[in-house]
Amino acid sequence: MNKKKIIVALDSDNISSSQSLVKSLKNDAYAFKLGYEFFLNFGQEGYKLIQEEGVKIFLDLKLHDIPNTVKNGIIAISKLNPYFTTIHITGGDKMLKEAILVKKNIKIIGVSILTSLDPMQTKKYYNDANLEKIVSNLVHSAINNNLDGIVCSPKEIKLVKKLSSKKFIIITPGIRPNNFVNINEDQKRFMTPKEAIDLGSDFLVIGRPITTSSDPLEELKQINHSIE
């Protein structure tokens, strides 16, 4: 059994720094997440530089568009062969089905509710402040449309675990080690690594607590130790 649980988020505008981090951390991380900031700065060239390190890549572009556009997006992404990629569950059944049909070996993970949203924001944009109800509906949609898993905040892990099977992958952002303090915090629903794993998350996405640390490898090792 692979005990590695941490997906390191490389949200950076410095390719050399990102490469150095990957070289340093790859033996202790499960995968590396490349999102908008990385991909829009460095494109496929930067992506391939990370891929050449022989690591799993979570290409987090959160596709959300009409079904045919998302289908073609997944076809293009398949050529890059990431391990995970993401699409918004709220794109609808047809969009999800089209994506699954062309995914090849990629694991498609559905985005539920962004961890930056609090009940006031979900009330405004989902017309409902009940996060559990919204997430339940999204989980059912993801399962019914054969997605491989879901991205959800730590606060919804227990609910997702209850509604899904063991094969359904739970990836959790909004993870903050006890020693990490950020006055500009944009995650509204967060939890420590051990708490999230104990609740049933399969993988944790952690960026700044590791990447901005004075010793990223030691920080990752300490996180791994805390959840063993």
TORFI-279081 format. One record per residue (C-alpha): x, y, z; residue in one letter; residue number from 1. Coordinates in steps of 0.05 Angstrom, whole numbers, plus 5000, padded with zeros to 4 digits. Example, Ala and Ser with C-alpha at 12.3 -4.5 7.8 and 13.67 -1.06 7.14 Angstrom:
% residues 2
X->5246 | Y->4910 | Z->5156 | residu->a | num->1
X->5273 | Y->4979 | Z->5143 | residu->s | num->2
END
This chain:
% residues 228
X->5000 | Y->5000 | Z->5000 | residu->m | num->1
X->5026 | Y->5069 | Z->4982 | residu->n | num->2
X->5027 | Y->5110 | Z->5045 | residu->k | num->3
X->5042 | Y->5176 | Z->5011 | residu->k | num->4
X->4982 | Y->5222 | Z->5018 | residu->k | num->5
X->5008 | Y->5292 | Z->5002 | residu->i | num->6
X->4998 | Y->5327 | Z->4935 | residu->i | num->7
X->5043 | Y->5388 | Z->4934 | residu->v | num->8
X->5012 | Y->5448 | Z->4899 | residu->a | num->9
X->5063 | Y->5485 | Z->4855 | residu->l | num->10
X->5028 | Y->5551 | Z->4848 | residu->d | num->11
X->5088 | Y->5591 | Z->4824 | residu->s | num->12
X->5113 | Y->5640 | Z->4772 | residu->d | num->13
X->5184 | Y->5613 | Z->4778 | residu->n | num->14
X->5199 | Y->5550 | Z->4738 | residu->i | num->15
X->5268 | Y->5540 | Z->4767 | residu->s | num->16
X->5241 | Y->5542 | Z->4837 | residu->s | num->17
X->5186 | Y->5493 | Z->4819 | residu->s | num->18
X->5236 | Y->5445 | Z->4788 | residu->q | num->19
X->5280 | Y->5449 | Z->4850 | residu->s | num->20
X->5221 | Y->5435 | Z->4895 | residu->l | num->21
X->5200 | Y->5374 | Z->4855 | residu->v | num->22
X->5271 | Y->5346 | Z->4855 | residu->k | num->23
X->5274 | Y->5356 | Z->4931 | residu->s | num->24
X->5205 | Y->5331 | Z->4949 | residu->l | num->25
X->5188 | Y->5277 | Z->4898 | residu->k | num->26
X->5209 | Y->5218 | Z->4942 | residu->n | num->27
X->5163 | Y->5241 | Z->4998 | residu->d | num->28
X->5103 | Y->5268 | Z->4959 | residu->a | num->29
X->5048 | Y->5229 | Z->4925 | residu->y | num->30
X->5040 | Y->5278 | Z->4867 | residu->a | num->31
X->5047 | Y->5351 | Z->4847 | residu->f | num->32
X->4989 | Y->5397 | Z->4830 | residu->k | num->33
X->4996 | Y->5445 | Z->4772 | residu->l | num->34
X->4941 | Y->5496 | Z->4769 | residu->g | num->35
X->4924 | Y->5559 | Z->4731 | residu->y | num->36
X->4983 | Y->5600 | Z->4755 | residu->e | num->37
X->5035 | Y->5548 | Z->4735 | residu->f | num->38
X->5002 | Y->5527 | Z->4670 | residu->f | num->39
X->4988 | Y->5597 | Z->4645 | residu->l | num->40
X->5058 | Y->5619 | Z->4661 | residu->n | num->41
X->5096 | Y->5560 | Z->4633 | residu->f | num->42
X->5047 | Y->5521 | Z->4589 | residu->g | num->43
X->5063 | Y->5452 | Z->4562 | residu->q | num->44
X->5138 | Y->5465 | Z->4563 | residu->e | num->45
X->5137 | Y->5477 | Z->4638 | residu->g | num->46
X->5090 | Y->5419 | Z->4648 | residu->y | num->47
X->5137 | Y->5372 | Z->4612 | residu->k | num->48
X->5197 | Y->5396 | Z->4653 | residu->l | num->49
X->5160 | Y->5374 | Z->4716 | residu->i | num->50
X->5136 | Y->5310 | Z->4683 | residu->q | num->51
X->5208 | Y->5292 | Z->4665 | residu->e | num->52
X->5223 | Y->5284 | Z->4739 | residu->e | num->53
X->5181 | Y->5220 | Z->4737 | residu->g | num->54
X->5126 | Y->5244 | Z->4783 | residu->v | num->55
X->5051 | Y->5239 | Z->4783 | residu->k | num->56
X->5018 | Y->5304 | Z->4761 | residu->i | num->57
X->4951 | Y->5331 | Z->4783 | residu->f | num->58
X->4933 | Y->5380 | Z->4727 | residu->l | num->59
X->4882 | Y->5424 | Z->4761 | residu->d | num->60
X->4848 | Y->5466 | Z->4707 | residu->l | num->61
X->4777 | Y->5457 | Z->4732 | residu->k | num->62
X->4743 | Y->5453 | Z->4664 | residu->l | num->63
X->4673 | Y->5482 | Z->4662 | residu->h | num->64
X->4640 | Y->5496 | Z->4595 | residu->d | num->65
X->4591 | Y->5467 | Z->4545 | residu->i | num->66
X->4597 | Y->5391 | Z->4537 | residu->p | num->67
X->4632 | Y->5391 | Z->4470 | residu->n | num->68
X->4684 | Y->5442 | Z->4492 | residu->t | num->69
X->4700 | Y->5403 | Z->4555 | residu->v | num->70
X->4704 | Y->5338 | Z->4516 | residu->k | num->71
X->4755 | Y->5369 | Z->4469 | residu->n | num->72
X->4792 | Y->5398 | Z->4529 | residu->g | num->73
X->4798 | Y->5329 | Z->4560 | residu->i | num->74
X->4822 | Y->5300 | Z->4493 | residu->i | num->75
X->4877 | Y->5353 | Z->4492 | residu->a | num->76
X->4894 | Y->5341 | Z->4566 | residu->i | num->77
X->4899 | Y->5266 | Z->4553 | residu->s | num->78
X->4959 | Y->5279 | Z->4507 | residu->k | num->79
X->4995 | Y->5307 | Z->4568 | residu->l | num->80
X->4979 | Y->5244 | Z->4608 | residu->n | num->81
X->4969 | Y->5273 | Z->4678 | residu->p | num->82
X->4948 | Y->5225 | Z->4734 | residu->y | num->83
X->4890 | Y->5269 | Z->4757 | residu->f | num->84
X->4852 | Y->5326 | Z->4725 | residu->t | num->85
X->4791 | Y->5366 | Z->4747 | residu->t | num->86
X->4724 | Y->5388 | Z->4720 | residu->i | num->87
X->4667 | Y->5425 | Z->4755 | residu->h | num->88
X->4610 | Y->5378 | Z->4773 | residu->i | num->89
X->4562 | Y->5437 | Z->4763 | residu->t | num->90
X->4576 | Y->5434 | Z->4688 | residu->g | num->91
X->4519 | Y->5384 | Z->4684 | residu->g | num->92
X->4507 | Y->5311 | Z->4669 | residu->d | num->93
X->4521 | Y->5315 | Z->4594 | residu->k | num->94
X->4586 | Y->5352 | Z->4605 | residu->m | num->95
X->4609 | Y->5300 | Z->4656 | residu->l | num->96
X->4589 | Y->5242 | Z->4611 | residu->k | num->97
X->4626 | Y->5272 | Z->4551 | residu->e | num->98
X->4689 | Y->5280 | Z->4593 | residu->a | num->99
X->4687 | Y->5209 | Z->4618 | residu->i | num->100
X->4679 | Y->5181 | Z->4548 | residu->l | num->101
X->4746 | Y->5209 | Z->4524 | residu->v | num->102
X->4789 | Y->5209 | Z->4588 | residu->k | num->103
X->4833 | Y->5149 | Z->4571 | residu->k | num->104
X->4877 | Y->5133 | Z->4632 | residu->n | num->105
X->4866 | Y->5199 | Z->4668 | residu->i | num->106
X->4828 | Y->5200 | Z->4734 | residu->k | num->107
X->4776 | Y->5254 | Z->4729 | residu->i | num->108
X->4761 | Y->5288 | Z->4795 | residu->i | num->109
X->4699 | Y->5330 | Z->4804 | residu->g | num->110
X->4704 | Y->5398 | Z->4836 | residu->v | num->111
X->4648 | Y->5409 | Z->4887 | residu->s | num->112
X->4647 | Y->5475 | Z->4925 | residu->i | num->113
X->4710 | Y->5517 | Z->4927 | residu->l | num->114
X->4740 | Y->5520 | Z->4997 | residu->t | num->115
X->4742 | Y->5596 | Z->4993 | residu->s | num->116
X->4665 | Y->5598 | Z->4996 | residu->l | num->117
X->4629 | Y->5606 | Z->5062 | residu->d | num->118
X->4554 | Y->5596 | Z->5074 | residu->p | num->119
X->4538 | Y->5668 | Z->5056 | residu->m | num->120
X->4571 | Y->5658 | Z->4988 | residu->q | num->121
X->4538 | Y->5591 | Z->4975 | residu->t | num->122
X->4471 | Y->5623 | Z->4993 | residu->k | num->123
X->4485 | Y->5677 | Z->4941 | residu->k | num->124
X->4509 | Y->5632 | Z->4885 | residu->y | num->125
X->4476 | Y->5565 | Z->4899 | residu->y | num->126
X->4413 | Y->5594 | Z->4930 | residu->n | num->127
X->4426 | Y->5551 | Z->4991 | residu->d | num->128
X->4468 | Y->5561 | Z->5054 | residu->a | num->129
X->4465 | Y->5487 | Z->5071 | residu->n | num->130
X->4534 | Y->5462 | Z->5049 | residu->l | num->131
X->4518 | Y->5390 | Z->5065 | residu->e | num->132
X->4457 | Y->5390 | Z->5021 | residu->k | num->133
X->4495 | Y->5421 | Z->4962 | residu->i | num->134
X->4554 | Y->5374 | Z->4970 | residu->v | num->135
X->4508 | Y->5313 | Z->4975 | residu->s | num->136
X->4475 | Y->5331 | Z->4909 | residu->n | num->137
X->4543 | Y->5341 | Z->4876 | residu->l | num->138
X->4570 | Y->5275 | Z->4902 | residu->v | num->139
X->4509 | Y->5238 | Z->4875 | residu->h | num->140
X->4520 | Y->5272 | Z->4807 | residu->s | num->141
X->4594 | Y->5253 | Z->4807 | residu->a | num->142
X->4579 | Y->5181 | Z->4824 | residu->i | num->143
X->4521 | Y->5174 | Z->4775 | residu->n | num->144
X->4565 | Y->5201 | Z->4719 | residu->n | num->145
X->4624 | Y->5155 | Z->4736 | residu->n | num->146
X->4674 | Y->5207 | Z->4758 | residu->l | num->147
X->4735 | Y->5177 | Z->4794 | residu->d | num->148
X->4729 | Y->5222 | Z->4854 | residu->g | num->149
X->4716 | Y->5290 | Z->4883 | residu->i | num->150
X->4752 | Y->5351 | Z->4910 | residu->v | num->151
X->4719 | Y->5374 | Z->4974 | residu->c | num->152
X->4735 | Y->5415 | Z->5035 | residu->s | num->153
X->4756 | Y->5379 | Z->5099 | residu->p | num->154
X->4688 | Y->5395 | Z->5130 | residu->k | num->155
X->4653 | Y->5351 | Z->5078 | residu->e | num->156
X->4699 | Y->5290 | Z->5080 | residu->i | num->157
X->4656 | Y->5251 | Z->5128 | residu->k | num->158
X->4594 | Y->5264 | Z->5087 | residu->l | num->159
X->4627 | Y->5244 | Z->5021 | residu->v | num->160
X->4655 | Y->5181 | Z->5053 | residu->k | num->161
X->4585 | Y->5162 | Z->5076 | residu->k | num->162
X->4555 | Y->5172 | Z->5007 | residu->l | num->163
X->4609 | Y->5139 | Z->4965 | residu->s | num->164
X->4647 | Y->5073 | Z->4957 | residu->s | num->165
X->4720 | Y->5058 | Z->4975 | residu->k | num->166
X->4740 | Y->5067 | Z->4902 | residu->k | num->167
X->4714 | Y->5138 | Z->4900 | residu->f | num->168
X->4775 | Y->5183 | Z->4911 | residu->i | num->169
X->4771 | Y->5241 | Z->4960 | residu->i | num->170
X->4821 | Y->5297 | Z->4949 | residu->i | num->171
X->4823 | Y->5351 | Z->5001 | residu->t | num->172
X->4851 | Y->5422 | Z->4996 | residu->p | num->173
X->4844 | Y->5471 | Z->5054 | residu->g | num->174
X->4896 | Y->5434 | Z->5095 | residu->i | num->175
X->4936 | Y->5474 | Z->5146 | residu->r | num->176
X->4989 | Y->5444 | Z->5192 | residu->p | num->177
X->4984 | Y->5469 | Z->5264 | residu->n | num->178
X->5047 | Y->5511 | Z->5256 | residu->n | num->179
X->5023 | Y->5549 | Z->5194 | residu->f | num->180
X->4995 | Y->5619 | Z->5202 | residu->v | num->181
X->4975 | Y->5662 | Z->5143 | residu->n | num->182
X->4943 | Y->5730 | Z->5154 | residu->i | num->183
X->4919 | Y->5731 | Z->5082 | residu->n | num->184
X->4883 | Y->5664 | Z->5088 | residu->e | num->185
X->4834 | Y->5652 | Z->5031 | residu->d | num->186
X->4812 | Y->5583 | Z->5052 | residu->q | num->187
X->4749 | Y->5589 | Z->5094 | residu->k | num->188
X->4739 | Y->5515 | Z->5111 | residu->r | num->189
X->4805 | Y->5483 | Z->5132 | residu->f | num->190
X->4833 | Y->5429 | Z->5178 | residu->m | num->191
X->4900 | Y->5397 | Z->5199 | residu->t | num->192
X->4929 | Y->5340 | Z->5158 | residu->p | num->193
X->4917 | Y->5287 | Z->5212 | residu->k | num->194
X->4845 | Y->5309 | Z->5222 | residu->e | num->195
X->4830 | Y->5303 | Z->5147 | residu->a | num->196
X->4863 | Y->5235 | Z->5139 | residu->i | num->197
X->4828 | Y->5208 | Z->5201 | residu->d | num->198
X->4761 | Y->5229 | Z->5171 | residu->l | num->199
X->4775 | Y->5190 | Z->5108 | residu->g | num->200
X->4809 | Y->5234 | Z->5057 | residu->s | num->201
X->4853 | Y->5196 | Z->5008 | residu->d | num->202
X->4899 | Y->5253 | Z->4988 | residu->f | num->203
X->4913 | Y->5323 | Z->5016 | residu->l | num->204
X->4931 | Y->5382 | Z->4973 | residu->v | num->205
X->4981 | Y->5427 | Z->5009 | residu->i | num->206
X->5017 | Y->5485 | Z->4978 | residu->g | num->207
X->5042 | Y->5546 | Z->5016 | residu->r | num->208
X->5055 | Y->5511 | Z->5083 | residu->p | num->209
X->5106 | Y->5469 | Z->5046 | residu->i | num->210
X->5130 | Y->5513 | Z->4988 | residu->t | num->211
X->5141 | Y->5576 | Z->5029 | residu->t | num->212
X->5174 | Y->5539 | Z->5087 | residu->s | num->213
X->5248 | Y->5553 | Z->5101 | residu->s | num->214
X->5258 | Y->5478 | Z->5094 | residu->d | num->215
X->5203 | Y->5449 | Z->5048 | residu->p | num->216
X->5229 | Y->5377 | Z->5052 | residu->l | num->217
X->5231 | Y->5377 | Z->5128 | residu->e | num->218
X->5161 | Y->5407 | Z->5130 | residu->e | num->219
X->5135 | Y->5353 | Z->5084 | residu->l | num->220
X->5168 | Y->5299 | Z->5125 | residu->k | num->221
X->5137 | Y->5327 | Z->5188 | residu->q | num->222
X->5068 | Y->5327 | Z->5156 | residu->i | num->223
X->5078 | Y->5255 | Z->5132 | residu->n | num->224
X->5099 | Y->5235 | Z->5202 | residu->h | num->225
X->5038 | Y->5269 | Z->5233 | residu->s | num->226
X->4990 | Y->5228 | Z->5192 | residu->i | num->227
X->5024 | Y->5160 | Z->5196 | residu->e | num->228
END
